[in-house]
Amino acid sequence: MWKNYFSVTNLGEALDLLAQHRESARVVAGATDILIEIERHQRPGLETLIDITRLSDLDTISSDGQTIQLGPLVTHNQVVASDLMVERALPLAQACWEVGAPQIRNRATVAGNLITASPANDTITPLWALDGTVTLSSTNGQRTLNFAEFYKGVRKTAMQPDELLTAIQFKPLAENERGVFLKLGLRRAQAISVVNIAVILGFEGDTITHARITLGSVAPTIIRVPDAETYLQGQTLNDATIAEAAKLAGATPRPITDVRAPAAYRTEMVKVLTARALRLLRDKQERANWPANPAMLWGAKRTPNHALLPAAVRHEDDASDTIVTTVNGEKYTVTGASNKTLLRFLRDDVHLTGTKEGCAEGECGACTVYLDGVAVMACMIPAPRAHGAEISTVEGLADASTLHPIQEAFMQTGGVQCGFCTPGFLMSGAKLLEEHPHPTRDQVAQSISGNLCRCTGYYKIIDAFELASELAQQKEQVNP
């Protein structure tokens, strides 16, 4: 899959490696896009991966009052969990919540979503509406580009081979501004956008002072709709105004036809989503569906963890190359597995086959494990990331003599069906209970939005999650 895998300990090391390897190298931040591209042979000539995930100073969200800045390792779940983002950048938080499932949002970064440059990528749309910019760094210095300068077409950006995206900056919503992000997909979770929209309006009383509307998945890049924006200035949001703005928005793009929708449908849905967004802003209901205390699958600490390395490490595609890791509390030293995914590493080399391979694309959740305490999909993690890390698999849930409450509950409720997807559900459930000992039904549904069951419905599985909470409480009372 790759010849060299470098795990770096500071930004300078990463920039030096990019300068050295250039076109043959890619950066690993979340790896949820790059691994799929490698598997599909969409990255010919790629030989070197540069893993920056151990750099703890790159995963911060900060604000100086005028600008919000995201580091390149800020994940979608970090945005969702940030009070600052929910309060001052709601459209971006809503877009991040729509990306993938908890296990994917725990790894996938906002920066990676921007760099992939698909017009269907959800976070680009609100960041464009928020006047976002990106800072690109190399050994030659830095440059900052706005989004119109950064995006050159479908999956094309202005980044040079030796550059690393080191910051995302944007303006927080002003006191007189309100915004919302909406997405239309073909299913409720883990859906690629058919159309998405971000709308930000400024108000003086009920009168609109300015408008920014961006549309995704209708053109080669995210686009603005200037006719609708200009029309809205000076207007109030009555039904007639909303209908006309929606009509103008629908007339702007010339959408594509693809496997998800024909152009005519996309045009109509632009009108629908524009009208829906404007009605939500008029009625001050843009936050109505925001989840309260959502399930992150981070665990009791409610924060992601990084296992830091004392020094940079190079893993090569060589039979003698060694990965040293801890799995379920036991130390393993494995040779010749550095060009695999963590899923294949666990099954083939550590010989723990409870972690299942369903899709190998981060969609089914059968391979859910914990990486440094956080739930992730093992098929979306390069095996060398396990070096110096702590991994937990389904084999480690039970203690020596007692099943984990989620395992016991699956047995009692009949939640186990064919059993193939069960390990992933168990891992999601155990982490949910660690994070939310008394989960609501919404939190249960959120926690398994990345876990697919092909046998039948999810009723018994949800019953098992609720029973597991009761069993865990009983266990705690017996063994306080």
Number of C-alpha atoms within 10 A of each C-alpha: 16 17 14 19 26 22 25 24 20 16 16 12 17 23 21 14 20 25 17 13 18 17 15 16 23 23 22 23 24 28 22 23 18 20 23 17 14 14 12 10 12 12 16 10 11 19 17 23 25 22 24 22 23 21 20 16 11 18 19 16 19 14 14 7 8 10 14 19 20 22 22 27 29 25 26 29 29 24 26 25 18 14 13 17 21 17 13 20 25 26 30 29 27 28 26 25 23 24 23 20 27 30 30 25 26 23 27 26 26 29 25 22 22 24 21 15 21 21 26 24 22 32 27 28 30 33 23 23 26 24 15 22 21 23 19 21 20 21 16 10 8 13 12 16 16 16 21 15 12 20 22 15 15 15 14 15 17 15 16 13 16 22 23 23 22 18 22 25 21 21 19 22 21 12 9 12 18 21 28 25 27 22 21 18 16 12 9 10 17 19 16 20 23 22 25 30 28 31 25 24 24 20 18 12 9 12 15 19 18 18 22 22 26 25 33 27 24 24 17 19 24 28 21 21 19 16 13 23 20 15 16 22 16 14 16 18 19 11 13 10 16 23 18 16 24 23 19 20 27 22 16 18 18 13 20 16 13 9 6 14 15 13 16 12 15 24 21 15 18 28 20 16 24 27 21 16 23 25 17 15 20 18 9 12 13 21 16 8 8 15 14 8 13 20 27 28 32 24 20 14 11 15 14 20 14 15 18 14 15 9 9 13 15 15 23 20 17 14 10 13 15 19 20 15 19 17 21 14 11 10 12 15 12 17 14 17 24 30 21 19 21 26 25 24 24 23 15 13 17 13 11 17 17 18 28 24 21 16 12 21 18 28 23 24 35 30 31 32 28 24 25 19 22 25 30 28 30 30 30 27 23 25 22 27 22 23 22 17 18 19 24 21 24 23 15 15 19 14 9 7 6 10 12 18 26 29 25 16 26 23 13 15 17 13 21 21 16 11 12 18 24 26 25 29 30 28 29 32 27 25 25 27 24 19 18 22 16 18 20 15 13 13 19 23 16 20 24 28 20 24 25 18 20 12 12 9 10 15 11 18 25 19 18 26 31 20 19 26 23 17 17 19 16 13 13 10 9 8 7 7
